[in-house]
Amino acid sequence: MLSKENREDILNKEDQFNLFGAIRFELKSYMGRKLYSKKPPFKLLEGKPKLLHLGSSMRLLPDFINADFYVFREMIPFAQKKSWDWFLDLRYPLNCPSDSWDGIFSEHVLEHLYPDQVLALLKELHRVLKPGSWLRISVPDVEKYVNHYNGMKQEGFEVWGTGCEALRSISQNWTHISLWDTELLSLFLKEAGFNKVESRNFGEGVDSQLIKEQEHRAWESLYVEAQK
């Protein structure tokens, strides 16, 4: 019998695709791109390295430009609660000059895009990074999920009653629409133009400014760094 927690997760309707949600999302994207497509506010980092936190949601990193999808309440001048600094739709070219950023960090974002959209985004990130700068990416690691499905003990996966539940979660939950392992992500980064792509462990990397991943996600995540 399914546990109460797993039953609620499997039967959760909030993450399911529906036509109304898709239309609403596309309308927000269209209005945001037409009415609120601005360049990143580099003045917030005046005198500091220009660091981008891509797909920040409400986890706002200090000394970064925190960027995510359009939230229209934040476009109202008298809005009381501030969220991220730069609004965008990652499916479209970034409104940003080439060779702008000293580093880019992104955690659990690419899985929300289709593979062709990911490749286009990685090419954009290569364009806007300064030469010699690093991109650090973390995504759910499908290899860990497959290993769990195949009976290999994986720390953290005890939350799932069965391996199939875990695979369903990574592929269908939280609006995930693509799957990644280190090999595929590395191939995409090289295709996007990065000349050095290296796998990392949690908390380890070349540019310490970009090691911002959350420890509670380490059990299911992979980490890759790429240099322009």
N, C-alpha and C positions, 0 to 999 in steps of 0.2 A: 504494500500500500504506500502511496506517495505521502511524504511528510507534508504537514500544513504549509511550510515555507516553500517547498518545491512545487506543490500544487498551485499556490498563489502565483509563483513565478511563471509556470508553464501556461496557466490560464489567464495571465495578465493581458488585458485588451488594450492598454494604453500605448504599447509599442507597436501594435498591429497597423499595417498599412490600410488606409481608407481614402477614398476619393476626396472627401471634404478636407482632410488633413493635408493631402498633397496640393490641392488647389490653394489652400490658405498659405502654405509654405511658399509656393511659387509667386503668389501675390505679394507676400512680404519681401521676397527677393527682388521682384520687379520694382516695387515702390522704393525699396532701399537703394537699389542701383541707380534709379532715376533721380531720386530726391536727396539722397544722403551719401553719395559716393565721394568721399573725401580722401585726400592723401593722409598717411599716418602723421599724428601730431608729434613730430620729432622734438618740438620745443620742450616737451615733458622730460626729455633726457638730455637737455642742454648741458654740455660739459662732461657727459658720461658716455660709455659705449652704447651704441644703438642696438638694443637687444629686443627681439620680437618673441612674444609668447602667443603662438598660433593655436586658436581653439581653446581659449582660456576658460570659457564658461564663467562661473562666479569665483574661481580661484585666481585672484589677482596677485601677480607677482610684483614686488617692488623693483624698481629700476628696470622694468620691461615695459614695452608697449603691449598691452593685453588686447588681443583681437579676437572677435567672434562674430557670429551672424547677427543681423539687424534685430534690434529690440526697440520698438517704436516709442515706448514710454521714455526712453533715454534721449529721444530726439526733441522732446519738449523742453524748452529752456528752464521751466520751473520744476522739472522733475526732481524729487527729493532724494532719490537713491541712485547713486552712480554705479554703473557696472563697468564694462570694458571701455578701452580708449579708442579703438578703431573698429568700425563696423564693415563687414565684407561678406561676400558669398564666395567660398573657396572654389566653386565650380567655374569661376570666371577670372580673367586676368587681374592681377593685383594692381590697384591704382597707386603705384609706387615706382620711383625712379630705379634704374638699374644700379647695382653696386652701392646699395644703401645701408645694409645691415651688417653689424659686427658679429652677429650670431642669432640663430633661430632655434627655438625649443618648441616641440609639439608632442603632447602626450594624449594617446587614445583619441585620435582625430581621423586618421586616414581610413579607418574601418567604416566610417560613415559615408564614404564616397565610393563610386564605382571605379574599377581599375583604370579605365581611360581618363577619368577625372583626376585620379591620383597622379598619373604620369604627367598630365598637363600642369597640375599644381607643383610637382617637384621641379619641372622645368622653370616655372615661375620663381620658385624659391632659389634655384640656382642663379637665375638672372638678377634677383634683387640682393643676393649676398655679395659682400665685398670679396675680392680675390683673397684666398688664404683663410677665410672665415669658415666656421663649422655650423652644420645643421645637426641637431640631435633629435631623434624621433623614437618614441615609444608607442607600441601598439600591442594588443593582445596577441599572444603567440599560439597559432593554431597547432604547432608541433606539440606543445605541452598538452593541449586538449586531446590530440590524437593519441599521445602516449597514455594519457589517463584512460581513454576509451579502450586501449589495447591492454589494459591491466597493469601498467607500470605505475608505481606509487608516485604521486605528485603532491607535494605539500600544498595545501590550500584547497585542493579539489574535493575534500571530504564533504563539502557543502552539497555536492551533487549525489543523488541517490544512485544514478546510473550514468554510464559514459555517454549514452545518447542524450540525456538531459544537458550535459555539459556542451556537447556539440551543437545542440539546438540553441543554447544560450549565446555562444560566440557567433553563430551564423545568423540568428534571427532576432535576438534580444537587443534592446537599446538602440534600435534603428541601425543595426550593423548591416552593411550590404557588400562587404568585401572581406576576405580572409588573407592573413599575412603570416609568413615565417621569415626567418632571417635571409634565406636564399632568395626568395622572390623580391623582398623589399630591397635587397642589395642590387639585384638586377635592374629594378626600376630606377634606383638612384644613379646607377652607371649610365643607363639609357638617357636619363635627364641631363647628363653632362658632368656629374661629379667625378673627380679624378682619383679620389681616395675614399673608400667606403670600408668601415671597420665595425665589427660586432663588439658590443660592450656588455659588461655586467651592470647590475643596478648600482648606482652610486659611483661609477668609475667612468672617466672620460678625459679627453684632451683639454677641453676648455671648461674649467671648473665653474664658470659663470652659468653654463647651460645645464648643469646637473641639478635639475629641479623636480625630477619625478617623485611621485608619492610612494612611500614605502608600502602602503596597504595594497598597492597594485602590483608589486614586484612578483608575486607568486604566479601571475598569469601573463607576464609581459616579456617582451624582448626589447632590446635597446640597440640602436644602430646610429653611428655618427658618420657624416659625409662632409668632406672638405671641398670647397670650390678652388 
